[in-house]
Amino acid sequence: MDGTEDRRRHTATRRDATRRDARMGAALRLPTHTANSNKRQIAQHFAPAIPGVYEPPNDYLHRKNADATTAVLERENERRRSRRSTDDVWCGTSDDEGSARGGLHVSEDHQECGVCFEPLCKERTAVFVDESGARTCKHFLHERCARAVCEHIGSVCPICRTAFASARGVPFPTEDANEWFRLCDVDGNGKLDKEQVLTVIRAQIPVDWRKIDKDLGSLWARWDPESSGALGKAQLVGADGLLEFVSKKYPPRLREYKHVPHVTDKRAWFKFWDEDDSGTLEKDEVVRALIKTFGIKDDVAHIQDVRSMVESIWCVFDLDDSGGIDLTEFLLEDGLGDSIMAAFAVDKRAELAQKEDAKASRSPKRPQKK
């Protein structure tokens, strides 16, 4: 009798577990072809921080040797080479990461924080310093993001990987001009050259820094009559300083990302985030696009998970080892587009079903015939 009761309880437990797993499967449903053809890859998607879940080099070699895929990539690379123009300031001659932006990180190019990718000028900024309080690198972050880096990532800059001791908040020039200048002076020599001034403008003034970059050569002599190539605190801050002049002369410029395509529309999503029209998305461009698409700017731990996920799968999909993913690589079956949907548990069928339900709810109901 006891044995029969135990078997019944065991059967009931298994049945409940099966139902629970089915509900979880529905919540995390993956595209069918992805689920069937690349199980090791899916395992890595849902455990991006666990090494050894799958072996990327094997997948890379398998794909690299596929004749059909190679032919497609060769055609796409030829198309990309033929469309490049030497007059296009966005397109560099090298495929190395950041080359199209003159070596700038994507966050610097867009005047954004390198962690949350929101405009730097909207919040207080911070810099990384060593034990003596001297700057360790040129990068600015939001103060809250810099503190979160210390807590969640460690004592290395998330952009250039330079070690630091602590994060130091940067006051506004109107609050403490001396401390502001000291923290902006990366070299500690009491002067800021043109590149350092541009870095400060990108971080703290919401203007088109590219326009200023073009005009800075002609403007510089007004504050540097001796042609020393650098400016001090007196030439930068105050009513007659360069920064005040730039703020008044150049109109505000901040882009708000509205009507972002859903990631299930892979082609539209890729083209929307290929803002430099280079035909490729680099690793940090993909991270930035995912953070903005899914609205996780305030969750630094989640942002770090996204970075880890992209880092762990990148070598699988950058088939030509160029440092960027082009549209063909992004759209390939089981390519980066499908993998993003898998990693974020996005099912295109569910998305289409939701659209159909919304459309049906908006359409007027026809009166029934008696």
C-alpha positions as CSV (number, residue, x, y, z in Angstrom):
1,M,0.0,0.0,0.0
2,D,2.8,2.4,1.0
3,G,4.6,1.6,-2.3
4,T,1.5,2.4,-4.4
5,E,1.1,5.7,-2.6
6,D,4.8,6.6,-3.1
7,R,4.5,5.8,-6.9
8,R,1.4,8.1,-7.1
9,R,3.2,10.9,-5.4
10,H,6.2,10.4,-7.6
11,T,4.0,10.5,-10.7
12,A,2.2,13.6,-9.6
13,T,5.6,15.3,-8.9
14,R,6.9,14.5,-12.4
15,R,3.6,15.7,-14.0
16,D,3.9,19.0,-12.1
17,A,7.5,19.4,-13.1
18,T,6.6,18.7,-16.8
19,R,4.0,21.4,-16.7
20,R,6.3,23.9,-15.1
21,D,9.0,23.2,-17.7
22,A,6.4,23.6,-20.4
23,R,5.5,27.0,-19.1
24,M,9.1,28.1,-18.9
25,G,9.7,26.8,-22.4
26,A,6.8,29.0,-23.6
27,A,8.3,32.0,-21.9
28,L,11.8,31.4,-23.3
29,R,10.8,30.0,-26.7
30,L,13.5,30.2,-29.3
31,P,13.2,30.3,-33.1
32,T,12.7,26.7,-34.3
33,H,15.6,26.5,-36.6
34,T,18.0,27.9,-34.0
35,A,16.7,25.4,-31.4
36,N,17.2,22.5,-33.7
37,S,20.5,23.3,-35.4
38,N,22.8,24.8,-32.8
39,K,22.1,23.6,-29.3
40,R,25.6,24.3,-28.1
41,Q,25.3,27.9,-29.2
42,I,21.9,28.3,-27.4
43,A,23.5,26.9,-24.2
44,Q,26.1,29.6,-24.4
45,H,23.4,32.3,-25.0
46,F,21.7,31.5,-21.7
47,A,25.0,31.1,-19.8
48,P,27.3,33.7,-21.4
49,A,29.6,34.0,-18.4
50,I,30.3,30.2,-18.1
51,P,33.4,29.2,-20.0
52,G,33.6,26.0,-21.9
53,V,29.9,25.6,-22.6
54,Y,30.7,25.3,-26.2
55,E,33.8,25.7,-28.4
56,P,33.6,28.8,-30.7
57,P,36.7,27.9,-32.8
58,N,35.1,24.7,-34.0
59,D,31.9,26.4,-35.0
60,Y,33.9,29.2,-36.6
61,L,35.9,26.7,-38.7
62,H,32.8,24.8,-39.7
63,R,31.1,27.9,-40.9
64,K,34.3,29.3,-42.5
65,N,34.7,26.2,-44.6
66,A,31.1,26.2,-45.8
67,D,31.3,26.9,-49.6
68,A,27.9,28.6,-49.8
69,T,28.6,30.9,-46.9
70,T,32.0,31.8,-48.2
71,A,30.7,32.7,-51.6
72,V,28.0,35.0,-50.0
73,L,30.6,36.7,-47.8
74,E,33.0,37.2,-50.8
75,R,30.2,38.9,-52.8
76,E,29.2,41.1,-49.8
77,N,32.8,42.1,-49.1
78,E,33.3,43.1,-52.7
79,R,30.1,45.2,-52.6
80,R,31.4,46.9,-49.4
81,R,34.8,47.7,-51.0
82,S,33.2,49.1,-54.1
83,R,30.8,51.4,-52.2
84,R,33.5,53.1,-50.1
85,S,34.4,56.7,-50.8
86,T,37.6,58.5,-49.7
87,D,35.5,61.6,-49.1
88,D,33.3,59.9,-46.5
89,V,34.7,60.9,-43.1
90,W,32.7,58.1,-41.5
91,C,34.4,55.3,-43.5
92,G,38.0,54.5,-42.7
93,T,40.3,52.5,-45.0
94,S,40.8,49.9,-42.3
95,D,38.3,47.5,-40.8
96,D,39.8,47.7,-37.4
97,E,37.4,48.7,-34.6
98,G,37.1,52.4,-34.2
99,S,39.0,53.2,-37.4
100,A,36.0,54.9,-39.1
101,R,35.7,57.2,-36.1
102,G,39.4,58.2,-36.0
103,G,40.1,55.9,-33.1
104,L,37.2,57.1,-31.0
105,H,35.1,54.6,-29.0
106,V,31.5,54.6,-30.2
107,S,30.3,56.3,-27.0
108,E,32.8,59.1,-27.5
109,D,31.6,59.6,-31.1
110,H,28.0,60.0,-29.9
111,Q,29.0,62.0,-26.8
112,E,27.7,59.3,-24.5
113,C,28.7,57.5,-21.3
114,G,30.7,54.4,-22.2
115,V,28.5,52.3,-19.8
116,C,24.9,53.2,-20.2
117,F,25.3,55.0,-23.6
118,E,23.2,58.0,-22.5
119,P,24.3,61.6,-23.2
120,L,27.1,62.5,-20.9
121,C,26.0,66.1,-20.5
122,K,22.7,65.1,-19.0
123,E,24.3,64.0,-15.7
124,R,27.4,64.7,-13.5
125,T,30.5,63.1,-14.9
126,A,33.4,61.3,-13.3
127,V,36.9,60.2,-14.2
128,F,39.2,57.5,-13.0
129,V,42.3,58.4,-10.9
130,D,45.2,56.6,-9.3
131,E,46.2,56.6,-5.6
132,S,47.6,60.1,-5.9
133,G,44.4,61.5,-7.5
134,A,46.0,61.8,-11.0
135,R,44.0,60.8,-14.1
136,T,44.7,57.3,-15.4
137,C,42.9,57.7,-18.8
138,K,41.1,60.3,-20.9
139,H,37.6,58.9,-20.6
140,F,34.6,60.5,-18.9
141,L,31.6,58.5,-17.6
142,H,28.4,59.4,-15.7
143,E,29.3,59.5,-12.0
144,R,26.7,56.9,-11.1
145,C,28.1,54.6,-13.8
146,A,31.6,55.1,-12.7
147,R,30.7,54.1,-9.2
148,A,28.9,51.1,-10.5
149,V,31.9,50.1,-12.6
150,C,33.9,50.0,-9.3
151,E,31.3,47.8,-7.8
152,H,30.4,45.4,-10.6
153,I,33.3,45.3,-13.1
154,G,36.4,46.1,-11.1
155,S,39.2,48.7,-11.2
156,V,39.6,48.9,-15.0
157,C,38.1,51.5,-17.4
158,P,35.4,49.7,-19.4
159,I,36.5,51.5,-22.6
160,C,40.3,51.3,-22.6
161,R,40.9,48.7,-19.8
162,T,43.4,50.9,-18.0
163,A,43.7,50.2,-14.3
164,F,42.6,52.8,-11.7
165,A,42.3,53.2,-8.0
166,S,39.0,55.1,-7.7
167,A,36.4,57.2,-9.5
168,R,36.4,60.9,-8.9
169,G,33.4,63.1,-9.6
170,V,34.0,66.2,-11.8
171,P,32.5,69.4,-10.5
172,F,31.0,72.0,-12.8
173,P,33.4,74.9,-13.7
174,T,31.0,77.3,-11.9
175,E,31.3,75.2,-8.7
176,D,35.0,74.7,-8.5
177,A,37.0,75.8,-11.5
178,N,40.3,74.7,-10.1
179,E,39.3,71.1,-9.4
180,W,37.4,71.0,-12.7
181,F,40.5,72.0,-14.6
182,R,42.7,69.7,-12.6
183,L,40.6,66.7,-13.4
184,C,40.3,67.6,-17.1
185,D,44.1,68.0,-17.3
186,V,44.9,64.4,-18.1
187,D,48.7,65.0,-18.5
188,G,48.9,67.1,-15.3
189,N,50.9,69.8,-17.1
190,G,48.5,72.7,-16.4
191,K,47.4,73.0,-20.1
192,L,44.9,71.4,-22.4
193,D,45.7,70.8,-26.1
194,K,43.1,70.8,-28.9
195,E,42.3,67.1,-28.5
196,Q,41.9,67.4,-24.8
197,V,39.6,70.4,-25.3
198,L,37.5,68.4,-27.8
199,T,37.3,65.6,-25.2
200,V,35.9,68.0,-22.6
201,I,33.4,69.5,-25.1
202,R,32.2,66.0,-26.1
203,A,31.7,65.1,-22.4
204,Q,30.1,68.3,-21.1
205,I,28.6,70.5,-23.8
206,P,25.6,69.2,-25.9
207,V,26.8,70.6,-29.3
208,D,27.9,69.1,-32.6
209,W,31.6,68.4,-31.7
210,R,32.4,67.6,-35.4
211,K,31.5,71.1,-36.4
212,I,33.6,72.5,-33.6
213,D,36.5,70.2,-34.7
214,K,36.4,71.7,-38.2
215,D,36.3,75.3,-36.8
216,L,38.7,74.9,-34.0
217,G,41.8,75.6,-36.1
218,S,40.5,79.1,-37.0
219,L,39.1,79.8,-33.5
220,W,42.1,78.6,-31.5
221,A,44.3,81.7,-32.2
222,R,41.7,83.9,-30.4
223,W,42.6,82.2,-27.1
224,D,46.1,81.1,-28.0
225,P,47.7,84.2,-29.6
226,E,51.2,82.9,-28.9
227,S,50.5,79.7,-30.8
228,S,51.6,77.5,-27.9
229,G,49.1,74.8,-28.9
230,A,47.5,74.6,-25.5
231,L,45.2,76.6,-23.3
232,G,45.1,77.2,-19.5
233,K,42.2,77.5,-17.1
234,A,41.8,81.2,-17.7
235,Q,41.4,80.8,-21.5
236,L,38.8,78.0,-21.1
237,V,36.4,79.0,-18.3
238,G,34.7,82.2,-17.4
239,A,32.6,84.7,-19.4
240,D,35.2,85.1,-22.1
241,G,36.5,81.6,-22.1
242,L,36.4,79.2,-25.1
243,L,33.8,76.9,-23.5
244,E,31.4,79.7,-22.9
245,F,31.9,80.9,-26.5
246,V,31.2,77.4,-27.9
247,S,28.1,77.0,-25.7
248,K,26.6,80.2,-27.1
249,K,27.7,80.0,-30.7
250,Y,26.9,76.4,-31.5
251,P,23.3,75.2,-31.2
252,P,22.4,72.2,-28.9
253,R,22.5,68.8,-30.5
254,L,21.3,65.7,-28.8
255,R,19.6,62.8,-30.6
256,E,16.7,61.1,-29.0
257,Y,16.1,57.5,-30.2
258,K,12.4,57.2,-30.9
259,H,10.7,54.5,-33.0
260,V,13.5,52.0,-32.7
261,P,12.8,49.0,-34.9
262,H,12.1,45.8,-33.0
263,V,15.0,43.3,-33.1
264,T,12.8,40.7,-34.8
265,D,12.8,43.0,-37.9
266,K,16.5,42.1,-38.4
267,R,17.2,44.1,-41.6
268,A,15.5,47.3,-40.3
269,W,17.2,46.9,-36.9
270,F,20.7,46.5,-38.5
271,K,20.3,49.5,-40.8
272,F,18.9,51.7,-38.0
273,W,21.9,51.2,-35.8
274,D,24.4,51.4,-38.7
275,E,24.5,55.1,-38.1
276,D,27.8,55.8,-39.8
277,D,26.5,53.9,-42.9
278,S,29.6,51.8,-43.0
279,G,27.7,48.6,-43.8
280,T,29.0,46.9,-40.6
281,L,28.3,46.9,-36.9
282,E,31.2,46.7,-34.6
283,K,31.1,44.9,-31.2
284,D,30.5,48.0,-29.1
285,E,28.0,49.3,-31.6
286,V,26.0,46.1,-31.1
287,V,26.2,46.4,-27.3
288,R,25.1,50.0,-27.5
289,A,22.2,49.1,-29.8
290,L,21.0,46.3,-27.5
291,I,21.1,48.6,-24.4
292,K,19.1,51.2,-26.2
293,T,16.7,48.7,-27.8
294,F,15.8,47.0,-24.6
295,G,16.0,50.0,-22.3
296,I,18.4,48.7,-19.7
297,K,20.4,51.9,-19.3
298,D,19.9,52.0,-15.5
299,D,20.9,48.4,-14.7
300,V,24.7,48.2,-14.8
301,A,24.8,44.5,-13.9
302,H,22.4,43.7,-16.8
303,I,24.5,45.9,-19.1
304,Q,27.6,43.9,-18.1
305,D,25.7,40.6,-18.9
306,V,24.9,42.0,-22.4
307,R,28.6,42.9,-22.9
308,S,29.6,39.4,-21.8
309,M,27.0,37.8,-24.1
310,V,28.2,39.8,-27.2
311,E,31.9,39.1,-26.3
312,S,31.4,35.4,-26.0
313,I,29.6,34.9,-29.3
314,W,31.3,37.5,-31.4
315,C,34.0,35.2,-32.9
316,V,31.3,32.7,-34.0
317,F,29.6,35.3,-36.3
318,D,32.5,37.5,-37.4
319,L,33.2,35.0,-40.2
320,D,35.8,37.0,-42.0
321,D,37.5,38.2,-38.8
322,S,37.1,41.8,-39.9
323,G,36.1,43.1,-36.4
324,G,32.6,44.0,-37.7
325,I,29.4,42.2,-38.6
326,D,28.0,43.1,-42.0
327,L,24.4,42.8,-43.0
328,T,24.9,39.4,-44.7
329,E,26.5,37.9,-41.6
330,F,23.8,39.4,-39.5
331,L,20.9,38.0,-41.6
332,L,22.4,34.5,-42.0
333,E,20.3,31.6,-40.6
334,D,21.6,31.1,-37.0
335,G,23.6,34.3,-37.5
336,L,24.0,37.2,-35.0
337,G,20.4,38.4,-35.6
338,D,18.9,35.1,-34.7
339,S,21.3,34.7,-31.8
340,I,20.3,38.0,-30.3
341,M,16.6,36.9,-30.4
342,A,17.6,33.7,-28.7
343,A,19.7,35.4,-26.1
344,F,16.9,37.8,-25.2
345,A,14.2,35.1,-25.5
346,V,12.5,36.9,-28.4
347,D,10.3,34.8,-30.6
348,K,9.3,36.3,-33.9
349,R,6.2,34.1,-34.0
350,A,5.0,35.5,-30.7
351,E,5.8,39.0,-31.8
352,L,3.7,38.6,-35.0
353,A,0.9,37.1,-33.0
354,Q,0.8,40.1,-30.6
355,K,0.7,42.4,-33.6
356,E,-2.2,40.5,-35.0
357,D,-4.1,40.6,-31.7
358,A,-3.5,44.3,-31.4
359,K,-4.7,44.8,-34.9
360,A,-7.8,42.8,-34.3
361,S,-8.6,44.7,-31.1
362,R,-8.4,48.0,-32.9
363,S,-10.6,47.0,-35.8
364,P,-14.4,47.8,-35.4
365,K,-16.6,44.9,-34.8
366,R,-19.3,44.2,-37.5
367,P,-22.9,44.1,-36.2
368,Q,-24.2,40.6,-36.3
369,K,-27.1,39.9,-38.7
370,K,-30.3,38.9,-37.1
